[in-house]
Amino acid sequence: QVQLVESGGGLVQPGGSLRLSCAAAGTFFAIYGMAWYRQAPGKERELVAQVSSGGSADYTDSVKGRFTISRDNVMNTVYLQMDSLKPEDTAVYYCNAKAPTDYGTVRDYWGQGTQVTVSS
């Protein structure tokens, strides 16, 4: 089992920065890909950024050049550095991790979510 604990959300003015962290805890053999999703009120959850176990990263177009995802495989932690924040980045941000099960499948795990509000 994997528990994901997020931190770092809050209120920031447009143009500001925040850094989200998500640490994986529990008993597990490995963590595969890790990612950040977000969900704004009235909208579907969307993938913001993802990073493979080898460090390869992908971003949704709206955050390219502003957000940076990274991970520490020793600490089983993923980060999301968010710069030049815009009001449209306001959402609940969720950490996601994929890990193998005892049955040979891969399961998704989710954090509890952290609120990011960009407003003046």
N, CA, C and O atoms as CSV, one atom per row, in Angstrom:
chain,resi,resn,atom,element,x,y,z
A,1,GLN,N,N,0.837,-1.195,0.000
A,1,GLN,CA,C,0.000,0.000,0.000
A,1,GLN,C,C,0.872,1.243,0.000
A,1,GLN,O,O,1.941,1.279,0.609
A,2,VAL,N,N,0.388,2.259,-0.697
A,2,VAL,CA,C,1.094,3.531,-0.814
A,2,VAL,C,C,0.202,4.636,-0.288
A,2,VAL,O,O,-0.952,4.759,-0.699
A,3,GLN,N,N,0.723,5.427,0.607
A,3,GLN,CA,C,0.035,6.638,1.044
A,3,GLN,C,C,0.798,7.848,0.508
A,3,GLN,O,O,2.023,7.920,0.607
A,4,LEU,N,N,0.058,8.789,-0.055
A,4,LEU,CA,C,0.656,9.991,-0.615
A,4,LEU,C,C,0.252,11.185,0.239
A,4,LEU,O,O,-0.934,11.438,0.449
A,5,VAL,N,N,1.239,11.907,0.723
A,5,VAL,CA,C,0.982,13.065,1.582
A,5,VAL,C,C,1.488,14.319,0.881
A,5,VAL,O,O,2.677,14.452,0.591
A,6,GLU,N,N,0.562,15.235,0.617
A,6,GLU,CA,C,0.876,16.447,-0.127
A,6,GLU,C,C,1.040,17.629,0.819
A,6,GLU,O,O,0.504,17.651,1.927
A,7,SER,N,N,1.797,18.605,0.345
A,7,SER,CA,C,1.934,19.859,1.085
A,7,SER,C,C,2.329,20.961,0.121
A,7,SER,O,O,2.781,20.693,-0.992
A,8,GLY,N,N,2.157,22.199,0.551
A,8,GLY,CA,C,2.650,23.327,-0.219
A,8,GLY,C,C,1.616,24.201,-0.897
A,8,GLY,O,O,1.979,25.206,-1.508
A,9,GLY,N,N,0.359,23.861,-0.813
A,9,GLY,CA,C,-0.656,24.702,-1.439
A,9,GLY,C,C,-0.859,25.991,-0.662
A,9,GLY,O,O,-0.272,26.187,0.402
A,10,GLY,N,N,-1.702,26.872,-1.207
A,10,GLY,CA,C,-2.003,28.114,-0.522
A,10,GLY,C,C,-2.512,29.178,-1.451
A,10,GLY,O,O,-2.887,28.911,-2.593
A,11,LEU,N,N,-2.519,30.400,-0.938
A,11,LEU,CA,C,-2.983,31.561,-1.692
A,11,LEU,C,C,-1.774,32.360,-2.166
A,11,LEU,O,O,-0.860,32.642,-1.391
A,12,VAL,N,N,-1.781,32.718,-3.442
A,12,VAL,CA,C,-0.662,33.478,-4.008
A,12,VAL,C,C,-1.218,34.471,-5.003
A,12,VAL,O,O,-2.262,34.230,-5.609
A,13,GLN,N,N,-0.532,35.583,-5.178
A,13,GLN,CA,C,-0.954,36.587,-6.145
A,13,GLN,C,C,-0.548,36.174,-7.554
A,13,GLN,O,O,0.404,35.412,-7.724
A,14,PRO,N,N,-1.244,36.658,-8.543
A,14,PRO,CA,C,-0.839,36.382,-9.926
A,14,PRO,C,C,0.615,36.767,-10.158
A,14,PRO,O,O,1.074,37.818,-9.710
A,15,GLY,N,N,1.328,35.901,-10.863
A,15,GLY,CA,C,2.747,36.103,-11.095
A,15,GLY,C,C,3.635,35.506,-10.034
A,15,GLY,O,O,4.856,35.478,-10.192
A,16,GLY,N,N,3.050,35.031,-8.958
A,16,GLY,CA,C,3.812,34.455,-7.868
A,16,GLY,C,C,4.169,32.996,-8.097
A,16,GLY,O,O,3.908,32.431,-9.159
A,17,SER,N,N,4.773,32.399,-7.075
A,17,SER,CA,C,5.253,31.018,-7.165
A,17,SER,C,C,4.809,30.207,-5.955
A,17,SER,O,O,4.627,30.733,-4.858
A,18,LEU,N,N,4.644,28.931,-6.186
A,18,LEU,CA,C,4.400,27.963,-5.120
A,18,LEU,C,C,5.131,26.676,-5.480
A,18,LEU,O,O,5.381,26.387,-6.650
A,19,ARG,N,N,5.466,25.914,-4.444
A,19,ARG,CA,C,6.083,24.609,-4.663
A,19,ARG,C,C,5.287,23.565,-3.909
A,19,ARG,O,O,5.147,23.633,-2.688
A,20,LEU,N,N,4.765,22.596,-4.651
A,20,LEU,CA,C,4.034,21.490,-4.048
A,20,LEU,C,C,4.969,20.307,-3.857
A,20,LEU,O,O,5.866,20.065,-4.664
A,21,SER,N,N,4.743,19.580,-2.776
A,21,SER,CA,C,5.502,18.360,-2.507
A,21,SER,C,C,4.542,17.218,-2.246
A,21,SER,O,O,3.437,17.424,-1.744
A,22,CYS,N,N,4.964,16.023,-2.585
A,22,CYS,CA,C,4.154,14.834,-2.345
A,22,CYS,C,C,5.091,13.687,-2.006
A,22,CYS,O,O,5.906,13.268,-2.828
A,23,ALA,N,N,4.964,13.191,-0.801
A,23,ALA,CA,C,5.821,12.100,-0.344
A,23,ALA,C,C,5.039,10.800,-0.274
A,23,ALA,O,O,3.923,10.758,0.245
A,24,ALA,N,N,5.632,9.745,-0.800
A,24,ALA,CA,C,5.015,8.423,-0.766
A,24,ALA,C,C,5.515,7.663,0.449
A,24,ALA,O,O,6.719,7.587,0.694
A,25,ALA,N,N,4.583,7.099,1.208
A,25,ALA,CA,C,4.926,6.325,2.396
A,25,ALA,C,C,4.182,5.007,2.360
A,25,ALA,O,O,3.231,4.835,1.597
A,26,GLY,N,N,4.629,4.070,3.202
A,26,GLY,CA,C,3.957,2.779,3.260
A,26,GLY,C,C,4.890,1.659,2.850
A,26,GLY,O,O,6.112,1.813,2.841
A,27,THR,N,N,4.303,0.549,2.519
A,27,THR,CA,C,5.063,-0.640,2.126
A,27,THR,C,C,4.846,-0.895,0.642
A,27,THR,O,O,3.736,-1.212,0.214
A,28,PHE,N,N,5.887,-0.759,-0.121
A,28,PHE,CA,C,5.759,-0.984,-1.553
A,28,PHE,C,C,7.105,-1.390,-2.129
A,28,PHE,O,O,8.160,-1.086,-1.571
A,29,PHE,N,N,7.043,-2.086,-3.262
A,29,PHE,CA,C,8.257,-2.565,-3.916
A,29,PHE,C,C,8.912,-1.482,-4.745
A,29,PHE,O,O,10.136,-1.360,-4.783
A,30,ALA,N,N,8.071,-0.689,-5.414
A,30,ALA,CA,C,8.596,0.349,-6.303
A,30,ALA,C,C,7.511,1.375,-6.577
A,30,ALA,O,O,6.321,1.106,-6.416
A,31,ILE,N,N,7.939,2.535,-6.987
A,31,ILE,CA,C,7.046,3.571,-7.500
A,31,ILE,C,C,7.410,3.791,-8.954
A,31,ILE,O,O,8.571,4.046,-9.272
A,32,TYR,N,N,6.453,3.699,-9.819
A,32,TYR,CA,C,6.700,3.938,-11.228
A,32,TYR,C,C,6.524,5.414,-11.524
A,32,TYR,O,O,7.215,6.243,-10.933
A,33,GLY,N,N,5.629,5.759,-12.411
A,33,GLY,CA,C,5.412,7.161,-12.733
A,33,GLY,C,C,4.744,7.917,-11.602
A,33,GLY,O,O,3.966,7.346,-10.838
A,34,MET,N,N,5.049,9.209,-11.496
A,34,MET,CA,C,4.386,10.089,-10.545
A,34,MET,C,C,3.887,11.300,-11.310
A,34,MET,O,O,4.462,11.682,-12.329
A,35,ALA,N,N,2.826,11.894,-10.821
A,35,ALA,CA,C,2.204,12.972,-11.591
A,35,ALA,C,C,1.433,13.913,-10.674
A,35,ALA,O,O,1.138,13.599,-9.521
A,36,TRP,N,N,1.124,15.062,-11.224
A,36,TRP,CA,C,0.232,16.020,-10.583
A,36,TRP,C,C,-0.974,16.247,-11.487
A,36,TRP,O,O,-0.830,16.486,-12.686
A,37,TYR,N,N,-2.138,16.170,-10.909
A,37,TYR,CA,C,-3.395,16.502,-11.569
A,37,TYR,C,C,-4.004,17.697,-10.846
A,37,TYR,O,O,-3.607,18.030,-9.730
A,38,ARG,N,N,-4.966,18.331,-11.490
A,38,ARG,CA,C,-5.710,19.397,-10.830
A,38,ARG,C,C,-7.168,19.362,-11.259
A,38,ARG,O,O,-7.518,18.883,-12.338
A,39,GLN,N,N,-7.998,19.884,-10.376
A,39,GLN,CA,C,-9.427,19.959,-10.665
A,39,GLN,C,C,-9.964,21.282,-10.174
A,39,GLN,O,O,-9.951,21.572,-8.978
A,40,ALA,N,N,-10.436,22.078,-11.111
A,40,ALA,CA,C,-11.054,23.361,-10.792
A,40,ALA,C,C,-12.557,23.161,-10.606
A,40,ALA,O,O,-13.115,22.189,-11.115
A,41,PRO,N,N,-13.216,24.063,-9.888
A,41,PRO,CA,C,-14.668,23.916,-9.663
A,41,PRO,C,C,-15.431,23.808,-10.973
A,41,PRO,O,O,-15.258,24.628,-11.875
A,42,GLY,N,N,-16.276,22.790,-11.068
A,42,GLY,CA,C,-17.092,22.612,-12.259
A,42,GLY,C,C,-16.379,22.018,-13.449
A,42,GLY,O,O,-16.958,21.900,-14.529
A,43,LYS,N,N,-15.122,21.640,-13.263
A,43,LYS,CA,C,-14.348,21.076,-14.367
A,43,LYS,C,C,-13.866,19.683,-14.025
A,43,LYS,O,O,-13.839,19.288,-12.860
A,44,GLU,N,N,-13.484,18.942,-15.056
A,44,GLU,CA,C,-12.956,17.603,-14.846
A,44,GLU,C,C,-11.493,17.681,-14.378
A,44,GLU,O,O,-10.790,18.662,-14.620
A,45,ARG,N,N,-11.075,16.620,-13.709
A,45,ARG,CA,C,-9.683,16.537,-13.294
A,45,ARG,C,C,-8.806,16.414,-14.535
A,45,ARG,O,O,-9.122,15.648,-15.446
A,46,GLU,N,N,-7.710,17.162,-14.572
A,46,GLU,CA,C,-6.810,17.122,-15.716
A,46,GLU,C,C,-5.376,16.854,-15.271
A,46,GLU,O,O,-4.960,17.222,-14.172
A,47,LEU,N,N,-4.644,16.205,-16.158
A,47,LEU,CA,C,-3.236,15.941,-15.919
A,47,LEU,C,C,-2.449,17.223,-16.140
A,47,LEU,O,O,-2.569,17.852,-17.192
A,48,VAL,N,N,-1.648,17.616,-15.160
A,48,VAL,CA,C,-0.831,18.823,-15.266
A,48,VAL,C,C,0.584,18.471,-15.712
A,48,VAL,O,O,1.110,19.065,-16.654
A,49,ALA,N,N,1.193,17.514,-15.039
A,49,ALA,CA,C,2.564,17.125,-15.358
A,49,ALA,C,C,2.809,15.729,-14.830
A,49,ALA,O,O,2.208,15.307,-13.842
A,50,GLN,N,N,3.699,15.019,-15.501
A,50,GLN,CA,C,4.060,13.683,-15.062
A,50,GLN,C,C,5.545,13.457,-15.264
A,50,GLN,O,O,6.169,14.054,-16.141
A,51,VAL,N,N,6.099,12.582,-14.433
A,51,VAL,CA,C,7.525,12.279,-14.522
A,51,VAL,C,C,7.722,10.784,-14.326
A,51,VAL,O,O,7.152,10.185,-13.414
A,52,SER,N,N,8.529,10.193,-15.184
A,52,SER,CA,C,8.795,8.760,-15.104
A,52,SER,C,C,9.824,8.486,-14.014
A,52,SER,O,O,10.418,9.410,-13.458
A,53,SER,N,N,10.025,7.210,-13.718
A,53,SER,CA,C,11.019,6.834,-12.718
A,53,SER,C,C,12.419,7.248,-13.164
A,53,SER,O,O,13.308,7.444,-12.335
A,54,GLY,N,N,12.611,7.380,-14.473
A,54,GLY,CA,C,13.907,7.802,-15.000
A,54,GLY,C,C,14.078,9.306,-15.096
A,54,GLY,O,O,15.151,9.792,-15.456
A,55,GLY,N,N,13.018,10.050,-14.773
A,55,GLY,CA,C,13.120,11.504,-14.769
A,55,GLY,C,C,12.576,12.204,-15.997
A,55,GLY,O,O,12.649,13.430,-16.078
A,56,SER,N,N,12.037,11.474,-16.949
A,56,SER,CA,C,11.471,12.095,-18.145
A,56,SER,C,C,10.131,12.747,-17.799
A,56,SER,O,O,9.267,12.117,-17.191
A,57,ALA,N,N,9.967,14.016,-18.193
A,57,ALA,CA,C,8.791,14.789,-17.791
A,57,ALA,C,C,7.957,15.231,-18.983
A,57,ALA,O,O,8.468,15.468,-20.078
A,58,ASP,N,N,6.662,15.334,-18.737
A,58,ASP,CA,C,5.722,15.867,-19.727
A,58,ASP,C,C,4.777,16.836,-19.029
A,58,ASP,O,O,4.491,16.707,-17.839
A,59,TYR,N,N,4.294,17.820,-19.810
A,59,TYR,CA,C,3.432,18.852,-19.250
A,59,TYR,C,C,2.239,19.105,-20.160
A,59,TYR,O,O,2.327,18.941,-21.377
A,60,THR,N,N,1.142,19.499,-19.567
A,60,THR,CA,C,0.044,19.973,-20.377
A,60,THR,C,C,0.440,21.341,-20.947
A,60,THR,O,O,1.210,22.076,-20.329
A,61,ASP,N,N,-0.083,21.670,-22.109
A,61,ASP,CA,C,0.364,22.867,-22.820
A,61,ASP,C,C,0.231,24.141,-21.997
A,61,ASP,O,O,1.083,25.025,-22.094
A,62,SER,N,N,-0.808,24.251,-21.198
A,62,SER,CA,C,-1.084,25.505,-20.489
A,62,SER,C,C,-0.064,25.838,-19.405
A,62,SER,O,O,-0.017,26.972,-18.928
A,63,VAL,N,N,0.755,24.859,-19.010
A,63,VAL,CA,C,1.739,25.122,-17.947
A,63,VAL,C,C,3.176,25.023,-18.443
A,63,VAL,O,O,4.109,25.265,-17.677
A,64,LYS,N,N,3.366,24.677,-19.692
A,64,LYS,CA,C,4.730,24.552,-20.217
A,64,LYS,C,C,5.475,25.871,-20.098
A,64,LYS,O,O,4.953,26.930,-20.447
A,65,GLY,N,N,6.706,25.791,-19.600
A,65,GLY,CA,C,7.511,26.987,-19.413
A,65,GLY,C,C,7.286,27.682,-18.089
A,65,GLY,O,O,8.039,28.582,-17.719
A,66,ARG,N,N,6.241,27.266,-17.366
A,66,ARG,CA,C,5.948,27.889,-16.061
A,66,ARG,C,C,6.079,26.907,-14.898
A,66,ARG,O,O,6.496,27.290,-13.805
A,67,PHE,N,N,5.726,25.651,-15.129
A,67,PHE,CA,C,5.772,24.619,-14.087
A,67,PHE,C,C,6.921,23.660,-14.358
A,67,PHE,O,O,7.265,23.389,-15.509
A,68,THR,N,N,7.508,23.151,-13.284
A,68,THR,CA,C,8.562,22.150,-13.394
A,68,THR,C,C,8.280,21.020,-12.416
A,68,THR,O,O,8.141,21.244,-11.214
A,69,ILE,N,N,8.197,19.797,-12.948
A,69,ILE,CA,C,8.020,18.630,-12.103
A,69,ILE,C,C,9.361,17.931,-11.925
A,69,ILE,O,O,10.163,17.846,-12.855
A,70,SER,N,N,9.590,17.437,-10.720
A,70,SER,CA,C,10.825,16.702,-10.451
A,70,SER,C,C,10.542,15.661,-9.373
A,70,SER,O,O,9.518,15.722,-8.693
A,71,ARG,N,N,11.443,14.722,-9.227
A,71,ARG,CA,C,11.245,13.693,-8.224
A,71,ARG,C,C,12.566,13.287,-7.595
A,71,ARG,O,O,13.629,13.382,-8.209
A,72,ASP,N,N,12.470,12.837,-6.367
A,72,ASP,CA,C,13.606,12.306,-5.626
A,72,ASP,C,C,13.300,10.837,-5.378
A,72,ASP,O,O,12.480,10.511,-4.521
A,73,ASN,N,N,13.944,9.960,-6.111
A,73,ASN,CA,C,13.638,8.532,-6.004
A,73,ASN,C,C,14.105,7.929,-4.679
A,73,ASN,O,O,13.567,6.907,-4.254
A,74,VAL,N,N,15.070,8.522,-4.033
A,74,VAL,CA,C,15.516,8.017,-2.733
A,74,VAL,C,C,14.451,8.320,-1.674
A,74,VAL,O,O,14.138,7.480,-0.831
A,75,MET,N,N,13.907,9.529,-1.735
A,75,MET,CA,C,12.887,9.950,-0.765
A,75,MET,C,C,11.471,9.635,-1.239
A,75,MET,O,O,10.508,9.897,-0.519
A,76,ASN,N,N,11.334,9.073,-2.447
A,76,ASN,CA,C,10.010,8.779,-3.001
A,76,ASN,C,C,9.096,9.998,-2.933
A,76,ASN,O,O,7.951,9.917,-2.488
A,77,THR,N,N,9.623,11.109,-3.378
A,77,THR,CA,C,8.908,12.379,-3.320
A,77,THR,C,C,8.887,13.019,-4.702
A,77,THR,O,O,9.870,12.975,-5.441
A,78,VAL,N,N,7.753,13.612,-5.032
A,78,VAL,CA,C,7.623,14.349,-6.281
A,78,VAL,C,C,7.285,15.797,-5.945
A,78,VAL,O,O,6.551,16.074,-4.996
A,79,TYR,N,N,7.828,16.706,-6.731
A,79,TYR,CA,C,7.638,18.129,-6.513
A,79,TYR,C,C,7.013,18.765,-7.752
A,79,TYR,O,O,7.157,18.267,-8.868
A,80,LEU,N,N,6.325,19.864,-7.528
A,80,LEU,CA,C,5.827,20.675,-8.633
A,80,LEU,C,C,6.141,22.127,-8.310
A,80,LEU,O,O,5.509,22.738,-7.449
A,81,GLN,N,N,7.122,22.665,-9.010
A,81,GLN,CA,C,7.458,24.073,-8.878
A,81,GLN,C,C,6.588,24.862,-9.849
A,81,GLN,O,O,6.636,24.642,-11.059
A,82,MET,N,N,5.800,25.771,-9.315
A,82,MET,CA,C,4.861,26.538,-10.134
A,82,MET,C,C,5.254,28.010,-10.095
A,82,MET,O,O,5.195,28.645,-9.042
A,83,ASP,N,N,5.647,28.540,-11.225
A,83,ASP,CA,C,6.042,29.934,-11.352
A,83,ASP,C,C,5.078,30.669,-12.279
A,83,ASP,O,O,4.319,30.047,-13.023
A,84,SER,N,N,5.118,31.989,-12.224
A,84,SER,CA,C,4.262,32.829,-13.076
A,84,SER,C,C,2.815,32.368,-13.008
A,84,SER,O,O,2.150,32.215,-14.033
A,85,LEU,N,N,2.349,32.154,-11.820
A,85,LEU,CA,C,0.997,31.620,-11.637
A,85,LEU,C,C,-0.069,32.582,-12.136
A,85,LEU,O,O,0.067,33.801,-12.034
A,86,LYS,N,N,-1.127,32.003,-12.675
A,86,LYS,CA,C,-2.254,32.753,-13.221
A,86,LYS,C,C,-3.530,32.380,-12.476
A,86,LYS,O,O,-3.605,31.296,-11.897
A,87,PRO,N,N,-4.525,33.246,-12.477
A,87,PRO,CA,C,-5.796,32.891,-11.819
A,87,PRO,C,C,-6.387,31.579,-12.330
A,87,PRO,O,O,-7.027,30.852,-11.570
A,88,GLU,N,N,-6.180,31.275,-13.595
A,88,GLU,CA,C,-6.729,30.028,-14.141
A,88,GLU,C,C,-6.003,28.782,-13.644
A,88,GLU,O,O,-6.426,27.664,-13.938
A,89,ASP,N,N,-4.916,28.960,-12.895
A,89,ASP,CA,C,-4.252,27.817,-12.266
A,89,ASP,C,C,-4.933,27.429,-10.951
A,89,ASP,O,O,-4.586,26.415,-10.345
A,90,THR,N,N,-5.891,28.229,-10.519
A,90,THR,CA,C,-6.602,27.935,-9.280
A,90,THR,C,C,-7.334,26.605,-9.387
A,90,THR,O,O,-8.122,26.389,-10.307
A,91,ALA,N,N,-7.063,25.716,-8.433
A,91,ALA,CA,C,-7.651,24.378,-8.453
A,91,ALA,C,C,-7.181,23.608,-7.219
A,91,ALA,O,O,-6.309,24.060,-6.477
A,92,VAL,N,N,-7.770,22.458,-7.024
A,92,VAL,CA,C,-7.227,21.494,-6.071
A,92,VAL,C,C,-6.242,20.618,-6.844
A,92,VAL,O,O,-6.581,20.048,-7.881
A,93,TYR,N,N,-5.045,20.522,-6.333
A,93,TYR,CA,C,-3.993,19.761,-6.993
A,93,TYR,C,C,-3.832,18.415,-6.280
A,93,TYR,O,O,-3.731,18.351,-5.055
A,94,TYR,N,N,-3.811,17.348,-7.077
A,94,TYR,CA,C,-3.709,15.992,-6.559
A,94,TYR,C,C,-2.427,15.323,-7.044
A,94,TYR,O,O,-2.064,15.409,-8.217
A,95,CYS,N,N,-1.767,14.669,-6.128
A,95,CYS,CA,C,-0.602,13.859,-6.459
A,95,CYS,C,C,-1.066,12.459,-6.860
A,95,CYS,O,O,-2.016,11.921,-6.291
A,96,ASN,N,N,-0.397,11.890,-7.827
A,96,ASN,CA,C,-0.715,10.539,-8.291
A,96,ASN,C,C,0.571,9.729,-8.403
A,96,ASN,O,O,1.609,10.240,-8.822
A,97,ALA,N,N,0.485,8.471,-8.025
A,97,ALA,CA,C,1.628,7.576,-8.184
A,97,ALA,C,C,1.132,6.217,-8.661
A,97,ALA,O,O,0.053,5.762,-8.282
A,98,LYS,N,N,1.935,5.589,-9.491
A,98,LYS,CA,C,1.620,4.239,-9.974
A,98,LYS,C,C,2.621,3.274,-9.354
A,98,LYS,O,O,3.828,3.517,-9.350
A,99,ALA,N,N,2.092,2.174,-8.832
A,99,ALA,CA,C,2.952,1.201,-8.175
A,99,ALA,C,C,2.433,-0.198,-8.441
A,99,ALA,O,O,1.229,-0.384,-8.621
A,100,PRO,N,N,3.321,-1.190,-8.469
A,100,PRO,CA,C,2.896,-2.570,-8.723
A,100,PRO,C,C,2.193,-3.147,-7.505
A,100,PRO,O,O,2.489,-2.789,-6.365
A,101,THR,N,N,1.257,-4.046,-7.775
A,101,THR,CA,C,0.582,-4.762,-6.705
A,101,THR,C,C,1.189,-6.150,-6.553
A,101,THR,O,O,2.040,-6.556,-7.344
A,102,ASP,N,N,0.745,-6.874,-5.531
A,102,ASP,CA,C,1.217,-8.241,-5.322
A,102,ASP,C,C,0.701,-9.192,-6.398
A,102,ASP,O,O,1.160,-10.329,-6.496
A,103,TYR,N,N,-0.249,-8.730,-7.203
A,103,TYR,CA,C,-0.873,-9.588,-8.208
A,103,TYR,C,C,-0.323,-9.330,-9.603
A,103,TYR,O,O,-0.836,-9.864,-10.587
A,104,GLY,N,N,0.723,-8.506,-9.687
A,104,GLY,CA,C,1.328,-8.273,-10.988
A,104,GLY,C,C,0.679,-7.175,-11.796
A,104,GLY,O,O,1.031,-6.963,-12.957
A,105,THR,N,N,-0.270,-6.472,-11.194
A,105,THR,CA,C,-0.901,-5.343,-11.883
A,105,THR,C,C,-0.284,-4.043,-11.399
A,105,THR,O,O,0.543,-4.036,-10.488
A,106,VAL,N,N,-0.692,-2.949,-12.015
A,106,VAL,CA,C,-0.232,-1.621,-11.609
A,106,VAL,C,C,-1.443,-0.837,-11.117
A,106,VAL,O,O,-2.486,-0.802,-11.769
A,107,ARG,N,N,-1.286,-0.225,-9.983
A,107,ARG,CA,C,-2.414,0.489,-9.381
A,107,ARG,C,C,-2.091,1.965,-9.249
A,107,ARG,O,O,-0.944,2.361,-9.044
A,108,ASP,N,N,-3.151,2.775,-9.373
A,108,ASP,CA,C,-3.038,4.215,-9.145
A,108,ASP,C,C,-3.313,4.542,-7.677
A,108,ASP,O,O,-4.247,4.018,-7.071
A,109,TYR,N,N,-2.493,5.406,-7.131
A,109,TYR,CA,C,-2.707,5.926,-5.779
A,109,TYR,C,C,-2.843,7.451,-5.861
A,109,TYR,O,O,-2.243,8.095,-6.721
A,110,TRP,N,N,-3.642,8.010,-4.951
A,110,TRP,CA,C,-3.926,9.446,-4.985
A,110,TRP,C,C,-3.692,10.088,-3.620
A,110,TRP,O,O,-3.942,9.488,-2.574
A,111,GLY,N,N,-3.204,11.327,-3.667
A,111,GLY,CA,C,-3.126,12.107,-2.454
A,111,GLY,C,C,-4.471,12.716,-2.118
A,111,GLY,O,O,-5.440,12.555,-2.860
A,112,GLN,N,N,-4.526,13.419,-0.995
A,112,GLN,CA,C,-5.788,13.976,-0.518
A,112,GLN,C,C,-6.148,15.280,-1.211
A,112,GLN,O,O,-7.284,15.743,-1.113
A,113,GLY,N,N,-5.201,15.868,-1.903
A,113,GLY,CA,C,-5.448,17.125,-2.600
A,113,GLY,C,C,-5.012,18.320,-1.767
A,113,GLY,O,O,-5.135,18.327,-0.543
A,114,THR,N,N,-4.501,19.327,-2.459
A,114,THR,CA,C,-4.106,20.564,-1.791
A,114,THR,C,C,-4.608,21.747,-2.631
A,114,THR,O,O,-4.458,21.762,-3.852
A,115,GLN,N,N,-5.194,22.718,-1.965
A,115,GLN,CA,C,-5.805,23.841,-2.673
A,115,GLN,C,C,-4.747,24.870,-3.075
A,115,GLN,O,O,-3.923,25.287,-2.261
A,116,VAL,N,N,-4.788,25.265,-4.335
A,116,VAL,CA,C,-3.965,26.366,-4.834
A,116,VAL,C,C,-4.911,27.450,-5.335
A,116,VAL,O,O,-5.737,27.206,-6.215
A,117,THR,N,N,-4.789,28.636,-4.775
A,117,THR,CA,C,-5.630,29.766,-5.180
A,117,THR,C,C,-4.744,30.909,-5.633
A,117,THR,O,O,-3.883,31.376,-4.887
A,118,VAL,N,N,-4.962,31.356,-6.859
A,118,VAL,CA,C,-4.198,32.474,-7.425
A,118,VAL,C,C,-5.148,33.657,-7.565
A,118,VAL,O,O,-6.045,33.654,-8.407
A,119,SER,N,N,-4.938,34.658,-6.735
A,119,SER,CA,C,-5.855,35.792,-6.711
A,119,SER,C,C,-5.168,37.008,-6.113
A,119,SER,O,O,-4.309,36.894,-5.239
A,120,SER,N,N,-5.565,38.173,-6.604
A,120,SER,CA,C,-5.045,39.414,-6.031
A,120,SER,C,C,-5.976,39.938,-4.945
A,120,SER,O,O,-5.702,40.978,-4.346
